[in-house]
Amino acid sequence: MLEKIKSPRDVKKLSVQQLVELAREVRQRIIEVTAKNGGHVAPSLGATDLSIALLKIFDPLVDRIIWDVGHQSYAYKILTERNDKFDTLRQFGGLSGFNNIFESKYDAFGVGHASTSISAALGITVAKEMLNKKGRTIAVIGDGALSGGMAFEAMNHAGHIQKDMIVILNDNNMSISKSVGALQAYLTNMLVSRSYNTVKSFIWNFAQRFPHRIKRRMILSARRIEENLINSVAPNIIFEDLGFKYVGPIDGHNMHRMIRIFNKIIKNITGPVFVHIVTKKGKGYEHAEDDAPRFHGLGPYEIETGECFGDNGRSYSKVFGDSLCEIAAKNKKVVAITAAMTDGTGLNEFAEKFPCRFFDVGIAEQHAVTFAGGLAIQGIKPFVAIYSSFLQRALDQVIHDIALQKLPVVFCLDRAGLVGEDGATHHGVFDLSYLNPIPDMIIMAPANADEFKEMLKFASEYNKGPMVIRYPRGKAKFCKSKIEPIKIGKYEIIKTGTDVAIMGIGKSFEDAEAIYNKLEEEFPEIKPFLINPRFLKPIDEDFLEELKKKVKIIFTIEDNSIVGGFGSIIKNYFANTDIEVHSFGIPDKFVPHGKTEELKNLIETTPSLLFEKIKHLLK
Ligand SMILES: Cc1ncc(C[n+]2csc(CCOP(=O)(O)OP(=O)(O)O)c2C)c(N)n1
């Protein structure tokens, strides 16, 4: 069936029975490709039937479909003229793991971060009306993403202006881990609500009384009645109060019902509609169904066993989680906060050991930060663990609610630097630049895992204001030698020298060290300084003054944008001197997806390419 689908128009020609078969084949394709490339398996398998039902009824070029996050859209990609490229998913030069307007005309809006779909859909709806364009706009949002404040802001606006748009809630009761929050409890309650189930079982029992042939027809008509009744019996439907017409809950794996409902909506309903679809995360692949959190997003795996290939070793996230447990065991005031990333930030064990001091606030980074502020102002010591790219949306909270009041909150920024296959939306390459201008903010980046542990301990004892520790994705590097104690704003001078200095902040210290070693090998007459700055802020003025007297040229390396990052601070410092400063880092453009090594090659920041550039500059 899949071979026959050359464009989404072909999906429209298929019968329900054929669509069910198509769904099976699409799932098979998703499993085969993600087993090789890794990816968001369970979300996409769960949304496969929904994708097909949408394409059966809507025209994705006229009706615009916006997937929230976009990690569940693999079936949509396959069916919208990307099946032939699907083997390249998440690979360098290949298809993105999320929706991207530059990848396909079928992708209506770029995504990667959560809770944006309803706002974008509303904007598109209003624009279409202004420009007299045809078609509906459909936002597909998960129950996890619905916990983000932006989703509520958009619903509030949409309910007010009453435009024709459709919000589809893909409710699988899961975020990455189990969904949390009062809204989730409300949704679950709705599904098991007594009145709803009473109506359902009444209709079912009623139909059972009739002979077989009549019974079948009865059940079909009864289902139709049930669909209509649900609206009136489900208790206090919050979405109706927000100005949406509520339809559901509907089994998101029942193709026939979804298609009928979508048809009905198009024909009969105007204004904003909220369609509640219930799906199973990982549907159709037993390992993903059984372990949806692991199959939310993972690397290559063996299809038969569901086991991942390779051992990635102890990650920085794990080091963070373990260290915070040790710190919390000694200090009862320490709490941990995550925005729906318990697993990703390595906080699972903390959550188990200290359930009363652990807070998963949902996909709500802004709230996480200000919530930490409230805790801190009362004397609690919050550690807020957020991925570097996701903290971008909470910058005002960091400035206004934390820094301005000098609250001792520790921000632990995981996934700083290039993250690889998740690509441009997820690279943590702006944090040094966006945090740098905040007065009194202390910003650290460890060069290895032992130093990271020391920094966490140091942060737990510091109570004069906020601190940031940013650290990379992936395997932690441990150092062999003893760690020098951390002192505020003091760089670690690994090698003293003359004329030349090489500084690499955080993970980039590895590259600085590799370049230093190569220089030593090829040009023994050059004796550079090798520096692990540890701090972006404050700067080590004493040491920089000393450098002024000793060097003529400085090289800085970072895995942050060269605009406003570490290099720019050093450049600024030496601006009115004769010292040349050359900064290497992420260039002023968005970096695509691919293996980190491939990306470093692309932006010419591998140690060997940097070495060549430095060699040239030294000449
Ligand atoms: C702002 C932001 N924070 C965190 C994430 C990481 N993230 C990606 S998907 C996801 C869970 C989404 O849950 P849901 O919307 O229910 O979709 P499901 O995966 O269950 O289909 C999270 C937390 C993100 N993409 N964006």
The ligand as an ORCA input file, in Angstrom:
! r2SCAN-3c Opt
* xyz 1 1
  C      10.110     23.805     25.591
  C      10.391     22.342     25.538
  N      10.656     21.696     26.683
  C      10.912     20.366     26.656
  C      10.904     19.677     25.476
  C      11.296     18.210     25.439
  N      10.145     17.380     25.058
  C      10.000     16.946     23.794
  S       8.623     16.034     23.609
  C       8.234     16.183     25.225
  C       7.019     15.511     25.766
  C       5.826     15.830     24.963
  O       4.733     15.142     25.470
  P       3.400     15.140     24.643
  O       3.116     16.494     24.147
  O       2.367     14.516     25.492
  O       3.723     14.270     23.387
  P       4.007     12.691     23.314
  O       5.493     12.551     23.233
  O       3.452     12.044     24.527
  O       3.332     12.257     22.073
  C       9.170     16.960     25.904
  C       9.129     17.273     27.331
  C      10.644     20.408     24.308
  N      10.661     19.833     23.110
  N      10.381     21.726     24.370
*
